[in-house]
Amino acid sequence: MTNRVELSRREWLLGSSTLAAGLIGGMPALAKAPMLGTQAPYWYRFKLGEFEATVVSDGILPLGKPEDNFIGLSKEEMARQLTSNFLPMDNAVLEQNALILNTGNHLVLFDTGMGSLDIFGPTTGKLLANMKQAGIDPKDIDAVVMSHAHIDHLGGNVADNGAINFPNAQFYITQADHDFWTDYSKVPSDFKVFADTANKNLKPVRDRIHFIKDGREVLPGVHAMLAPGHTVGHTIFMIESAGKQLCYIGDLAHHPVLLLEKPLTEFKYDTDPKQSAQTRVKNLAMFAEKRIPILAYHFAWPGIGHVVKQGDGFRYLPAPMEMNLTRKTG
């Protein structure tokens, strides 16, 4: 008869873990390394037909409390939408996804970010630095296309010293937005910083500005589609090459959940919130029906995906990032 003591599985596991901890604690770490504290480059490149596209970030834009910015949702409904999508309740954080399109004949930048303006904190104004990381020289940009004249879409046109950040570019915007946001008599007093920023970034390039016409081709392969409400001249752009399409939607929707699940929800910074909501529904329905991919300036990086119908609203489905440039997205 053996004197061996049978250990329970639990006792054996406890003993083994104690022994392992003792061994590890008594040995020097062989692969110890400092934490780097840095992140990956903030740009993403892909093919769209024959075009090469690069999304370059101007940095995150934290709006603050969602209930202060998105209007028309009950507290309970907003909480349901945010928590069911694993999003925080205390801060609506937007991205700033600027598109740079190389058509082979033109290098086109869509929107220029916040520039040096820091009213949303220190995380904005990164466009020029991230362009450099992406291997794109601002001097090579020959067209700057602005979806509208808000501070986070034209703030990077001109430096604080008056120098034009894209010295060889022509600039494109609707006349409606240009005339509205540079006229202090039209801009509400609590939006004065928007008028200041528009004047700073549009007046120095006035002789290079071309006014966008709805439905017209702005540049080869880029068609303008007026989408008013967020501003009087807010415009989105349908891009097409070799049968592939992508719509750069600017600020048609700022949030992929709060302005899609209930798309008639209003947004604090809309010039005409009700018109903006109707414009949003009309265009999102078209994207869903025709399965047209979108690039949203403020959606989670890099802002590329599809919208599908969901109940009375829509759902945004982000596209997987394609790291093989021989494959043509769209």
DRENDO-1510 file (C-alpha; in Angstrom, 1 decimal, always signed):
<recs>
REC; n; res; u; v; w
REC; 1; MET; +0.0; +0.0; +0.0 .
REC; 2; THR; +1.4; +3.4; -1.0 .
REC; 3; ASN; +1.9; +6.3; +1.3 .
REC; 4; ARG; +1.5; +8.8; -1.6 .
REC; 5; VAL; -0.8; +11.7; -0.7 .
REC; 6; GLU; -3.3; +12.5; -3.5 .
REC; 7; LEU; -3.6; +16.3; -4.1 .
REC; 8; SER; -6.8; +17.9; -5.3 .
REC; 9; ARG; -6.5; +19.7; -8.7 .
REC; 10; ARG; -7.1; +23.0; -6.9 .
REC; 11; GLU; -4.3; +22.4; -4.4 .
REC; 12; TRP; -1.9; +21.3; -7.2 .
REC; 13; LEU; -2.7; +24.5; -9.3 .
REC; 14; LEU; -2.2; +26.7; -6.2 .
REC; 15; GLY; +1.1; +25.1; -5.5 .
REC; 16; SER; +2.3; +25.3; -9.1 .
REC; 17; SER; +1.4; +29.0; -9.3 .
REC; 18; THR; +3.2; +29.8; -6.1 .
REC; 19; LEU; +6.3; +28.0; -7.3 .
REC; 20; ALA; +6.2; +29.8; -10.7 .
REC; 21; ALA; +5.8; +33.1; -9.0 .
REC; 22; GLY; +8.8; +32.4; -6.8 .
REC; 23; LEU; +11.0; +31.4; -9.7 .
REC; 24; ILE; +10.0; +34.5; -11.8 .
REC; 25; GLY; +10.5; +36.8; -8.8 .
REC; 26; GLY; +14.0; +35.5; -8.3 .
REC; 27; MET; +15.2; +35.8; -11.9 .
REC; 28; PRO; +16.1; +39.0; -13.8 .
REC; 29; ALA; +13.8; +40.0; -16.7 .
REC; 30; LEU; +15.4; +39.1; -20.0 .
REC; 31; ALA; +13.2; +41.2; -22.3 .
REC; 32; LYS; +12.4; +44.3; -20.2 .
REC; 33; ALA; +11.9; +47.4; -22.4 .
REC; 34; PRO; +10.8; +51.0; -21.7 .
REC; 35; MET; +7.2; +52.0; -22.7 .
REC; 36; LEU; +7.5; +54.0; -25.9 .
REC; 37; GLY; +4.7; +56.5; -25.4 .
REC; 38; THR; +4.4; +57.0; -29.2 .
REC; 39; GLN; +1.7; +56.0; -31.7 .
REC; 40; ALA; +1.6; +54.9; -35.3 .
REC; 41; PRO; +1.7; +57.5; -38.1 .
REC; 42; TYR; -1.7; +59.2; -38.4 .
REC; 43; TRP; -2.2; +58.6; -42.1 .
REC; 44; TYR; -3.7; +55.9; -44.3 .
REC; 45; ARG; -3.3; +55.3; -48.0 .
REC; 46; PHE; -5.5; +53.3; -50.4 .
REC; 47; LYS; -6.3; +53.1; -54.1 .
REC; 48; LEU; -9.6; +54.3; -55.6 .
REC; 49; GLY; -9.7; +53.1; -59.2 .
REC; 50; GLU; -6.7; +54.8; -60.8 .
REC; 51; PHE; -6.5; +57.4; -58.1 .
REC; 52; GLU; -4.3; +57.2; -55.0 .
REC; 53; ALA; -6.0; +58.5; -51.8 .
REC; 54; THR; -4.4; +59.3; -48.5 .
REC; 55; VAL; -6.4; +60.1; -45.3 .
REC; 56; VAL; -4.4; +62.5; -43.1 .
REC; 57; SER; -5.6; +63.4; -39.6 .
REC; 58; ASP; -5.7; +66.9; -38.2 .
REC; 59; GLY; -6.0; +65.2; -34.7 .
REC; 60; ILE; -9.0; +64.4; -32.5 .
REC; 61; LEU; -11.6; +67.0; -31.7 .
REC; 62; PRO; -13.3; +66.5; -28.3 .
REC; 63; LEU; -16.6; +68.2; -28.3 .
REC; 64; GLY; -17.5; +67.6; -24.6 .
REC; 65; LYS; -20.7; +66.4; -23.2 .
REC; 66; PRO; -22.9; +64.7; -25.9 .
REC; 67; GLU; -26.1; +66.2; -24.4 .
REC; 68; ASP; -24.7; +69.7; -25.0 .
REC; 69; ASN; -24.1; +69.1; -28.7 .
REC; 70; PHE; -26.8; +66.6; -29.9 .
REC; 71; ILE; -30.3; +67.9; -29.6 .
REC; 72; GLY; -33.6; +66.1; -29.6 .
REC; 73; LEU; -32.7; +62.8; -27.9 .
REC; 74; SER; -33.9; +62.0; -24.4 .
REC; 75; LYS; -31.3; +61.4; -21.7 .
REC; 76; GLU; -32.3; +57.7; -21.7 .
REC; 77; GLU; -32.2; +57.3; -25.5 .
REC; 78; MET; -28.8; +59.0; -25.7 .
REC; 79; ALA; -27.5; +56.7; -22.9 .
REC; 80; ARG; -28.9; +53.6; -24.7 .
REC; 81; GLN; -27.2; +54.6; -28.0 .
REC; 82; LEU; -23.8; +55.4; -26.5 .
REC; 83; THR; -23.6; +52.5; -24.0 .
REC; 84; SER; -24.8; +49.9; -26.6 .
REC; 85; ASN; -22.0; +51.1; -28.9 .
REC; 86; PHE; -19.4; +51.1; -26.1 .
REC; 87; LEU; -19.0; +54.9; -26.3 .
REC; 88; PRO; -18.4; +57.2; -23.4 .
REC; 89; MET; -21.2; +59.3; -21.9 .
REC; 90; ASP; -19.0; +62.2; -20.8 .
REC; 91; ASN; -17.3; +63.3; -24.0 .
REC; 92; ALA; -18.2; +63.1; -27.7 .
REC; 93; VAL; -14.8; +62.7; -29.4 .
REC; 94; LEU; -14.7; +63.3; -33.2 .
REC; 95; GLU; -11.9; +62.7; -35.6 .
REC; 96; GLN; -10.7; +65.0; -38.4 .
REC; 97; ASN; -10.1; +62.9; -41.5 .
REC; 98; ALA; -8.8; +65.1; -44.3 .
REC; 99; LEU; -8.6; +63.4; -47.7 .
REC; 100; ILE; -5.7; +64.0; -50.1 .
REC; 101; LEU; -6.4; +62.7; -53.6 .
REC; 102; ASN; -3.7; +62.1; -56.2 .
REC; 103; THR; -5.5; +61.9; -59.6 .
REC; 104; GLY; -2.2; +61.7; -61.6 .
REC; 105; ASN; -2.7; +65.2; -62.8 .
REC; 106; HIS; -3.8; +67.0; -59.6 .
REC; 107; LEU; -3.0; +66.6; -55.8 .
REC; 108; VAL; -6.2; +67.7; -54.1 .
REC; 109; LEU; -6.7; +68.3; -50.4 .
REC; 110; PHE; -10.2; +68.2; -49.0 .
REC; 111; ASP; -10.4; +70.5; -45.9 .
REC; 112; THR; -7.5; +71.8; -43.9 .
REC; 113; GLY; -8.4; +71.3; -40.2 .
REC; 114; MET; -8.2; +73.7; -37.3 .
REC; 115; GLY; -4.8; +75.3; -37.9 .
REC; 116; SER; -3.4; +76.9; -34.7 .
REC; 117; LEU; -6.9; +77.4; -33.2 .
REC; 118; ASP; -7.0; +75.5; -29.9 .
REC; 119; ILE; -10.5; +76.1; -28.6 .
REC; 120; PHE; -11.1; +72.3; -28.5 .
REC; 121; GLY; -7.8; +71.6; -26.8 .
REC; 122; PRO; -4.2; +70.7; -27.9 .
REC; 123; THR; -5.1; +67.6; -30.0 .
REC; 124; THR; -6.0; +69.5; -33.2 .
REC; 125; GLY; -3.9; +71.3; -35.8 .
REC; 126; LYS; -1.8; +68.2; -36.7 .
REC; 127; LEU; -2.5; +68.2; -40.5 .
REC; 128; LEU; +0.8; +69.6; -41.7 .
REC; 129; ALA; +2.9; +67.4; -39.5 .
REC; 130; ASN; +1.0; +64.3; -40.5 .
REC; 131; MET; +1.2; +65.2; -44.2 .
REC; 132; LYS; +5.0; +65.2; -43.7 .
REC; 133; GLN; +4.8; +61.8; -42.1 .
REC; 134; ALA; +2.8; +60.6; -45.1 .
REC; 135; GLY; +5.5; +61.9; -47.5 .
REC; 136; ILE; +3.3; +64.7; -48.9 .
REC; 137; ASP; +4.8; +68.2; -49.3 .
REC; 138; PRO; +2.2; +71.0; -48.8 .
REC; 139; LYS; +3.9; +72.8; -51.8 .
REC; 140; ASP; +2.7; +70.0; -54.0 .
REC; 141; ILE; -1.0; +70.5; -53.2 .
REC; 142; ASP; -2.5; +72.3; -56.3 .
REC; 143; ALA; -6.1; +72.3; -55.1 .
REC; 144; VAL; -7.7; +72.8; -51.7 .
REC; 145; VAL; -11.4; +71.9; -51.7 .
REC; 146; MET; -13.4; +73.0; -48.7 .
REC; 147; SER; -16.7; +71.3; -47.9 .
REC; 148; HIS; -17.7; +74.4; -46.0 .
REC; 149; ALA; -16.3; +77.4; -44.1 .
REC; 150; HIS; -16.3; +76.2; -40.5 .
REC; 151; ILE; -13.2; +76.5; -38.4 .
REC; 152; ASP; -12.2; +72.9; -38.5 .
REC; 153; HIS; -12.4; +72.7; -42.3 .
REC; 154; LEU; -10.4; +75.8; -43.4 .
REC; 155; GLY; -8.4; +76.7; -40.3 .
REC; 156; GLY; -5.2; +75.4; -41.9 .
REC; 157; ASN; -5.3; +77.4; -45.1 .
REC; 158; VAL; -3.1; +80.3; -43.7 .
REC; 159; ALA; -0.5; +80.4; -41.0 .
REC; 160; ASP; -0.6; +82.9; -38.1 .
REC; 161; ASN; +2.2; +84.9; -39.8 .
REC; 162; GLY; +0.0; +85.3; -43.0 .
REC; 163; ALA; +1.9; +82.7; -45.0 .
REC; 164; ILE; -0.3; +80.5; -47.2 .
REC; 165; ASN; +0.3; +76.9; -46.1 .
REC; 166; PHE; -0.4; +75.6; -49.6 .
REC; 167; PRO; +1.4; +78.2; -51.7 .
REC; 168; ASN; +0.8; +76.6; -55.1 .
REC; 169; ALA; -2.9; +75.7; -54.6 .
REC; 170; GLN; -6.1; +77.0; -56.0 .
REC; 171; PHE; -9.0; +77.1; -53.4 .
REC; 172; TYR; -12.5; +75.9; -53.9 .
REC; 173; ILE; -15.6; +76.7; -51.8 .
REC; 174; THR; -19.2; +77.7; -52.4 .
REC; 175; GLN; -19.9; +81.4; -52.8 .
REC; 176; ALA; -22.8; +81.0; -50.3 .
REC; 177; ASP; -20.4; +79.9; -47.5 .
REC; 178; HIS; -17.7; +82.3; -48.4 .
REC; 179; ASP; -20.0; +85.3; -48.3 .
REC; 180; PHE; -21.9; +84.2; -45.1 .
REC; 181; TRP; -18.9; +83.3; -42.9 .
REC; 182; THR; -16.8; +86.3; -43.9 .
REC; 183; ASP; -19.7; +88.7; -43.1 .
REC; 184; TYR; -19.8; +89.6; -39.4 .
REC; 185; SER; -23.4; +90.9; -39.8 .
REC; 186; LYS; -24.6; +87.5; -40.8 .
REC; 187; VAL; -22.7; +85.3; -38.3 .
REC; 188; PRO; -24.3; +85.0; -34.8 .
REC; 189; SER; -22.3; +86.7; -32.1 .
REC; 190; ASP; -21.6; +83.5; -30.3 .
REC; 191; PHE; -20.0; +82.2; -33.5 .
REC; 192; LYS; -17.6; +85.2; -33.8 .
REC; 193; VAL; -14.6; +82.9; -33.8 .
REC; 194; PHE; -16.0; +81.2; -36.9 .
REC; 195; ALA; -16.1; +84.5; -38.7 .
REC; 196; ASP; -12.6; +85.5; -37.5 .
REC; 197; THR; -11.2; +82.2; -38.7 .
REC; 198; ALA; -13.0; +82.4; -42.1 .
REC; 199; ASN; -11.7; +85.9; -42.7 .
REC; 200; LYS; -8.1; +84.9; -41.6 .
REC; 201; ASN; -8.1; +81.9; -44.0 .
REC; 202; LEU; -10.1; +83.1; -47.0 .
REC; 203; LYS; -9.2; +86.7; -47.5 .
REC; 204; PRO; -5.5; +86.1; -48.1 .
REC; 205; VAL; -6.3; +83.6; -50.9 .
REC; 206; ARG; -9.3; +85.5; -52.3 .
REC; 207; ASP; -7.6; +85.9; -55.8 .
REC; 208; ARG; -7.2; +82.1; -55.9 .
REC; 209; ILE; -10.7; +81.1; -54.9 .
REC; 210; HIS; -13.0; +79.3; -57.4 .
REC; 211; PHE; -16.7; +79.1; -56.4 .
REC; 212; ILE; -18.2; +75.6; -56.5 .
REC; 213; LYS; -21.3; +75.0; -58.4 .
REC; 214; ASP; -23.8; +72.3; -57.4 .
REC; 215; GLY; -23.7; +69.3; -59.7 .
REC; 216; ARG; -20.6; +70.5; -61.5 .
REC; 217; GLU; -17.2; +68.8; -61.8 .
REC; 218; VAL; -14.9; +70.6; -59.5 .
REC; 219; LEU; -11.8; +68.8; -60.8 .
REC; 220; PRO; -11.7; +65.7; -63.1 .
REC; 221; GLY; -13.3; +62.8; -61.3 .
REC; 222; VAL; -14.7; +65.1; -58.5 .
REC; 223; HIS; -18.4; +66.2; -58.6 .
REC; 224; ALA; -19.9; +68.7; -56.1 .
REC; 225; MET; -23.3; +67.9; -54.5 .
REC; 226; LEU; -24.8; +70.7; -52.4 .
REC; 227; ALA; -25.9; +69.4; -49.0 .
REC; 228; PRO; -27.1; +72.5; -47.1 .
REC; 229; GLY; -28.2; +72.8; -43.5 .
REC; 230; HIS; -25.0; +72.4; -41.6 .
REC; 231; THR; -24.0; +75.6; -43.3 .
REC; 232; VAL; -25.7; +77.4; -46.2 .
REC; 233; GLY; -23.3; +76.1; -48.7 .
REC; 234; HIS; -22.1; +72.8; -47.2 .
REC; 235; THR; -21.1; +70.5; -50.0 .
REC; 236; ILE; -20.2; +66.9; -50.4 .
REC; 237; PHE; -18.1; +65.4; -53.2 .
REC; 238; MET; -18.6; +62.3; -55.3 .
REC; 239; ILE; -15.3; +60.9; -56.4 .
REC; 240; GLU; -15.1; +58.4; -59.2 .
REC; 241; SER; -12.2; +56.7; -61.0 .
REC; 242; ALA; -12.2; +53.6; -63.3 .
REC; 243; GLY; -15.8; +52.7; -62.2 .
REC; 244; LYS; -15.0; +53.0; -58.4 .
REC; 245; GLN; -16.8; +55.5; -56.3 .
REC; 246; LEU; -16.3; +57.2; -52.9 .
REC; 247; CYS; -18.3; +60.1; -51.4 .
REC; 248; TYR; -16.4; +62.5; -49.2 .
REC; 249; ILE; -19.3; +63.6; -47.0 .
REC; 250; GLY; -17.7; +66.4; -44.9 .
REC; 251; ASP; -20.1; +67.2; -42.1 .
REC; 252; LEU; -23.2; +65.5; -43.4 .
REC; 253; ALA; -23.1; +63.6; -40.1 .
REC; 254; HIS; -20.7; +64.3; -37.3 .
REC; 255; HIS; -21.3; +61.2; -35.2 .
REC; 256; PRO; -21.7; +57.6; -36.5 .
REC; 257; VAL; -24.3; +56.7; -33.8 .
REC; 258; LEU; -26.1; +59.8; -32.5 .
REC; 259; LEU; -26.8; +61.3; -35.9 .
REC; 260; LEU; -27.5; +58.0; -37.7 .
REC; 261; GLU; -29.7; +55.8; -35.5 .
REC; 262; LYS; -32.1; +58.8; -35.1 .
REC; 263; PRO; -31.1; +60.9; -38.1 .
REC; 264; LEU; -33.5; +63.7; -37.4 .
REC; 265; THR; -31.5; +64.5; -34.2 .
REC; 266; GLU; -30.2; +68.0; -34.4 .
REC; 267; PHE; -26.6; +69.2; -34.0 .
REC; 268; LYS; -25.5; +72.3; -32.1 .
REC; 269; TYR; -23.3; +73.8; -34.8 .
REC; 270; ASP; -25.8; +73.5; -37.7 .
REC; 271; THR; -26.9; +76.8; -39.2 .
REC; 272; ASP; -30.3; +75.3; -40.0 .
REC; 273; PRO; -30.7; +72.1; -37.9 .
REC; 274; LYS; -33.9; +71.0; -39.5 .
REC; 275; GLN; -32.7; +71.4; -43.0 .
REC; 276; SER; -29.5; +69.7; -42.1 .
REC; 277; ALA; -31.4; +66.7; -40.7 .
REC; 278; GLN; -33.5; +66.4; -43.9 .
REC; 279; THR; -30.3; +66.6; -46.1 .
REC; 280; ARG; -28.7; +63.9; -43.9 .
REC; 281; VAL; -31.6; +61.5; -44.3 .
REC; 282; LYS; -31.8; +62.1; -48.1 .
REC; 283; ASN; -28.2; +61.4; -48.7 .
REC; 284; LEU; -27.7; +58.6; -46.3 .
REC; 285; ALA; -30.7; +56.8; -47.9 .
REC; 286; MET; -29.0; +57.2; -51.3 .
REC; 287; PHE; -25.7; +55.9; -50.1 .
REC; 288; ALA; -27.4; +52.9; -48.5 .
REC; 289; GLU; -29.5; +52.1; -51.6 .
REC; 290; LYS; -26.7; +52.5; -54.0 .
REC; 291; ARG; -24.1; +50.9; -51.7 .
REC; 292; ILE; -21.7; +53.8; -52.2 .
REC; 293; PRO; -18.8; +53.9; -49.7 .
REC; 294; ILE; -18.3; +57.1; -47.8 .
REC; 295; LEU; -15.5; +59.0; -46.2 .
REC; 296; ALA; -16.8; +60.9; -43.1 .
REC; 297; TYR; -14.6; +63.8; -41.8 .
REC; 298; HIS; -15.6; +63.2; -38.2 .
REC; 299; PHE; -16.1; +59.4; -37.9 .
REC; 300; ALA; -13.7; +57.1; -36.2 .
REC; 301; TRP; -10.3; +56.9; -38.0 .
REC; 302; PRO; -9.9; +56.7; -40.9 .
REC; 303; GLY; -13.6; +57.4; -41.5 .
REC; 304; ILE; -14.2; +55.0; -44.5 .
REC; 305; GLY; -17.2; +52.7; -44.6 .
REC; 306; HIS; -20.8; +52.1; -45.7 .
REC; 307; VAL; -24.2; +53.1; -44.3 .
REC; 308; VAL; -27.1; +50.6; -44.2 .
REC; 309; LYS; -30.7; +51.1; -43.3 .
REC; 310; GLN; -31.6; +50.2; -39.7 .
REC; 311; GLY; -35.2; +50.7; -38.6 .
REC; 312; ASP; -36.1; +54.4; -39.0 .
REC; 313; GLY; -32.4; +55.3; -39.3 .
REC; 314; PHE; -29.1; +54.0; -40.4 .
REC; 315; ARG; -26.0; +52.1; -39.2 .
REC; 316; TYR; -22.4; +52.9; -40.1 .
REC; 317; LEU; -20.2; +49.9; -41.0 .
REC; 318; PRO; -16.5; +50.8; -41.0 .
REC; 319; ALA; -14.5; +49.3; -43.9 .
REC; 320; PRO; -11.4; +47.2; -43.1 .
REC; 321; MET; -8.2; +49.0; -43.8 .
REC; 322; GLU; -6.5; +47.7; -46.9 .
REC; 323; MET; -2.7; +47.6; -46.6 .
REC; 324; ASN; -2.1; +46.3; -50.1 .
REC; 325; LEU; -2.1; +49.3; -52.5 .
REC; 326; THR; -2.4; +47.1; -55.6 .
REC; 327; ARG; -6.0; +46.4; -54.6 .
REC; 328; LYS; -8.5; +49.2; -55.7 .
REC; 329; THR; -11.0; +50.2; -53.0 .
REC; 330; GLY; -14.5; +51.4; -53.9 .
</recs>
